[in-house]
């Protein structure tokens, strides 16, 4: 019998940054569950600073995809030789295929929380929002969905496209949908871009 700990480890191992999606629609109740589970994340002062914006307008989605394509081409010029050749083979987003695209923002001055815990570290609000994204991501995996975090973009331009409030700090752009080929091996590792190191190399003691 699989233990709860083994189920959790399997969930972590199967959680991948997905770029290749099929176009099947996601049931409305599953999208509701993603946001509900995201909302269970811990947050500094219980401020709940996460703000999710679903991108449902076709023209807006196209504009975002075109923007990311341009940013990716520019980023590619920073590489050379074999690394550039490999970069050019990578699929860096699924903005045109994924059935759901969600922009994530963090409210910089939320009324909830009353400022607790952020007097000296206001960035803790953004860390809290990233925890909400992680909740959403693991929930997606439990439902057979994949998530791709798109970061090759200009945050200022994204904010202008979406016309969000001034105090919403951009965190990330998420593609959500059913993966074409679920796998426990990250695509960047499969393609030889970067393998995952040993966890012990990232832990020290003083």
C-alpha distance (Angstrom), angle and dihedral (degrees) to the residues before:
residue distance angle dihedral
X1 . . .
X2 3.81 . .
X3 3.79 113.3 .
X4 3.79 125.3 -136.1
X5 3.80 88.9 -108.3
X6 3.81 91.3 53.7
X7 3.81 90.9 48.8
X8 3.80 89.0 52.2
X9 3.81 92.7 49.2
X10 3.80 90.8 49.3
X11 3.79 89.5 51.5
X12 3.81 90.3 52.5
X13 3.80 92.5 47.1
X14 3.81 94.5 48.3
X15 3.82 93.2 47.0
X16 3.80 103.8 103.9
X17 3.79 137.3 170.3
X18 3.80 97.3 -111.2
X19 3.82 124.2 -153.7
X20 3.80 101.1 162.7
X21 3.81 113.7 69.6
X22 3.76 135.8 168.8
X23 3.79 114.4 -134.0
X24 3.82 100.4 -118.1
X25 3.78 112.1 137.3
X26 3.78 117.8 -111.4
X27 3.83 114.2 -124.0
X28 3.80 112.1 -106.4
X29 3.80 91.6 -123.8
X30 3.80 90.5 56.9
X31 3.80 92.3 52.4
X32 3.80 88.8 49.2
X33 3.79 89.2 52.2
X34 3.81 92.2 51.5
X35 3.78 91.6 55.9
X36 3.80 93.4 41.3
X37 3.80 91.8 53.3
X38 3.80 91.2 44.7
X39 3.80 87.1 55.9
X40 3.81 90.1 59.3
X41 3.81 90.8 66.9
X42 3.80 118.8 118.4
X43 3.80 115.0 -105.5
X44 3.78 135.8 -173.3
X45 3.82 109.2 -92.1
X46 3.83 86.8 -5.1
X47 3.81 84.5 -80.6
X48 3.84 94.2 150.2
X49 3.83 91.2 -154.4
X50 3.81 97.8 172.8
X51 3.79 118.5 118.8
X52 3.82 120.1 -173.0
X53 3.81 122.6 -162.6
X54 3.82 117.9 -168.3
X55 3.81 111.3 -146.7
X56 3.81 104.8 -142.1
X57 3.82 102.4 150.0
X58 3.85 108.6 100.1
X59 3.81 94.4 -146.9
X60 3.81 91.0 51.2
X61 3.79 91.9 49.6
X62 3.79 90.2 50.9
X63 3.80 91.1 49.7
X64 3.80 91.0 51.2
X65 3.81 92.1 48.3
X66 3.80 91.9 48.7
X67 3.80 90.2 48.9
X68 3.81 92.6 51.1
X69 3.80 91.6 46.9
X70 3.80 89.5 55.1
X71 3.80 93.0 46.7
X72 3.80 90.1 49.0
X73 3.80 91.9 52.8
X74 3.79 90.1 51.1
X75 3.81 92.0 47.9
X76 3.79 89.7 51.1
X77 3.80 91.3 63.4
X78 3.81 89.9 67.5
X79 3.81 90.4 69.6
X80 3.77 129.7 69.2
X81 3.78 140.6 -170.1
X82 3.79 119.0 0.2
X83 3.79 92.7 -8.9
X84 3.81 91.2 57.1
X85 3.80 91.3 46.9
X86 3.81 89.9 52.6
X87 3.81 91.5 45.5
X88 3.79 89.7 55.2
X89 3.81 90.3 58.4
X90 3.81 94.5 53.8
X91 3.79 121.9 104.3
X92 3.78 101.5 -140.8
X93 3.80 102.4 -174.8
X94 3.79 144.9 10.7
X95 3.79 98.2 -148.5
X96 3.79 93.0 131.0
X97 3.81 97.6 45.3
X98 3.80 107.2 32.9
X99 3.81 112.2 97.2
X100 3.81 91.1 -139.7
X101 3.80 131.2 40.8
X102 3.81 118.5 -175.1
X103 3.80 128.2 -174.7
X104 3.80 114.6 -151.3
X105 3.79 123.7 -150.3
X106 3.79 134.9 174.7
X107 3.79 119.5 -138.1
X108 3.82 107.0 -127.8
X109 3.81 95.9 -158.4
X110 3.80 108.3 26.3
X111 3.78 118.2 178.9
X112 3.80 89.1 -139.8
X113 3.78 114.7 82.4
X114 3.83 94.2 30.5
X115 3.80 91.6 -124.6
X116 3.80 95.0 -62.0
X117 3.81 113.7 161.4
X118 3.80 98.2 3.0
X119 3.81 103.7 83.9
X120 3.82 91.4 99.8
X121 3.82 99.7 18.1
X122 3.82 110.0 36.3
X123 3.81 88.4 162.6
X124 3.82 87.0 73.9
X125 3.80 86.0 83.7
X126 3.81 89.6 63.4
X127 3.78 91.6 45.6
X128 3.81 87.7 53.6
X129 3.80 90.6 53.3
X130 3.80 91.0 51.3
X131 3.81 88.3 54.1
X132 3.81 88.0 54.9
X133 3.80 89.1 52.4
X134 3.81 89.0 52.3
X135 3.80 90.7 51.8
X136 3.79 89.6 50.7
X137 3.80 91.4 47.6
X138 3.80 95.3 51.8
X139 3.80 91.1 44.7
X140 3.80 89.3 52.2
X141 3.79 90.3 53.3
X142 3.80 90.9 50.4
X143 3.82 87.7 56.2
X144 3.80 93.8 48.9
X145 3.81 92.2 -103.1
X146 3.77 129.4 129.1
X147 3.79 131.4 -143.7
X148 3.80 129.0 -152.9
X149 3.81 118.6 -163.7
X150 3.81 109.9 -148.5
X151 3.81 113.6 -155.4
X152 3.82 104.8 154.7
X153 3.79 95.1 99.1
X154 3.78 144.9 88.3
X155 3.83 108.5 -94.2
X156 3.80 92.0 -156.7
X157 3.78 91.2 54.8
X158 3.81 91.9 47.4
X159 3.80 90.7 52.9
X160 3.80 89.8 50.9
X161 3.79 92.0 50.4
X162 3.79 91.4 52.2
X163 3.82 98.5 37.1
X164 3.80 93.7 -143.2
X165 3.82 124.8 171.0
X166 3.80 116.2 -72.5
X167 3.80 94.4 -114.0
X168 3.80 94.6 55.0
X169 3.81 108.9 104.2
X170 3.80 114.4 -152.2
X171 3.83 113.7 -118.2
X172 3.78 106.7 168.5
X173 3.78 150.8 -41.4
X174 3.81 115.0 -114.5
X175 3.80 128.9 -159.1
X176 3.81 111.5 -158.4
X177 3.79 128.6 -170.5
X178 3.79 147.3 97.5
X179 3.81 112.2 -49.0
X180 3.79 116.4 -121.9
X181 3.81 90.6 -138.8
X182 3.82 116.6 14.4
X183 3.81 112.5 -149.9
X184 3.78 140.5 163.1
X185 3.81 91.9 -136.8
X186 3.82 116.1 85.0
X187 3.80 112.6 -118.6
X188 3.80 92.4 -126.3
X189 3.79 88.6 55.6
X190 3.82 93.3 47.2
X191 3.79 90.9 51.4
X192 3.79 94.6 47.2
X193 3.80 98.3 -110.5
X194 3.80 97.9 120.3
X195 3.81 134.2 -17.4
X196 3.79 123.0 -146.7
X197 3.78 111.7 -102.3
X198 3.78 128.8 -138.4
X199 3.79 112.8 -76.8
X200 3.83 91.7 -132.6
X201 3.79 90.6 66.0
X202 3.80 89.0 65.7
X203 3.82 97.8 52.1
X204 3.78 126.0 80.8
X205 3.79 137.8 166.9
X206 3.80 133.7 -144.6
